[in-house]
Amino acid sequence: MIPLQPDNLGVPLAEATWAYLETWKKPFLTVFGDQDAVAYKACAQQVLLDRIPETAGQPHRVLEGPSH
């Protein structure tokens, strides 16, 4: 589940996950399906690219057709 509301019980785990990913030391590639109404928005991929340092220089993709 993607915790969107601040009172969602998953928020502490999501915050801890972000803190961990922001220190990731291995190449990190993102691939999204452009029909994923849950996880993909035009800005969602950019959030990952901005917050996870090892995304730099990777061949990130958005695939046409796949959904969640």
C-alpha positions as CSV (number, residue, x, y, z in Angstrom):
1,M,0.0,0.0,0.0
2,I,1.2,3.5,-0.8
3,P,0.6,5.6,2.4
4,L,-0.8,8.9,1.1
5,Q,-2.6,10.1,4.2
6,P,-0.4,11.3,7.1
7,D,-2.4,9.1,9.6
8,N,-1.9,6.0,7.6
9,L,-0.2,3.3,9.6
10,G,2.3,2.7,6.8
11,V,3.8,6.2,6.9
12,P,6.6,5.4,9.4
13,L,7.7,2.4,7.3
14,A,7.6,4.5,4.1
15,E,9.7,7.2,5.7
16,A,12.2,4.7,6.9
17,T,12.3,3.2,3.4
18,W,13.0,6.6,1.8
19,A,15.8,7.2,4.4
20,Y,17.4,3.9,3.4
21,L,17.0,4.5,-0.3
22,E,18.6,7.9,-0.1
23,T,21.8,6.2,1.1
24,W,21.7,3.4,-1.5
25,K,25.2,2.6,-2.9
26,K,24.4,0.4,-5.9
27,P,23.0,1.2,-9.4
28,F,19.2,1.8,-9.3
29,L,17.1,1.6,-12.4
30,T,13.5,2.6,-12.6
31,V,10.9,1.2,-15.0
32,F,7.3,2.3,-15.0
33,G,4.2,1.3,-17.0
34,D,2.5,4.4,-18.4
35,Q,-1.0,2.9,-17.6
36,D,-0.3,2.3,-13.9
37,A,-2.9,4.5,-12.2
38,V,-1.5,3.6,-8.8
39,A,2.3,4.2,-8.9
40,Y,3.0,6.0,-12.2
41,K,2.5,9.7,-12.6
42,A,4.7,11.8,-14.8
43,C,6.4,13.2,-11.6
44,A,6.6,9.8,-9.7
45,Q,9.7,8.6,-11.6
46,Q,11.3,12.0,-11.1
47,V,10.8,11.8,-7.4
48,L,12.8,8.6,-7.3
49,L,15.5,10.0,-9.6
50,D,15.8,13.1,-7.3
51,R,15.9,11.2,-4.0
52,I,18.0,8.1,-4.8
53,P,21.6,9.0,-5.6
54,E,22.5,5.9,-7.6
55,T,19.8,6.5,-10.3
56,A,22.2,8.9,-12.0
57,G,23.3,7.6,-15.4
58,Q,20.9,4.7,-15.6
59,P,18.7,4.0,-18.7
60,H,15.4,4.7,-16.9
61,R,12.2,3.7,-18.9
62,V,8.5,4.3,-19.1
63,L,6.9,1.4,-21.0
64,E,3.9,2.1,-23.1
65,G,0.9,-0.1,-22.2
66,P,1.6,-1.9,-18.9
67,S,-0.5,-1.0,-15.9
68,H,-0.2,-1.9,-12.2
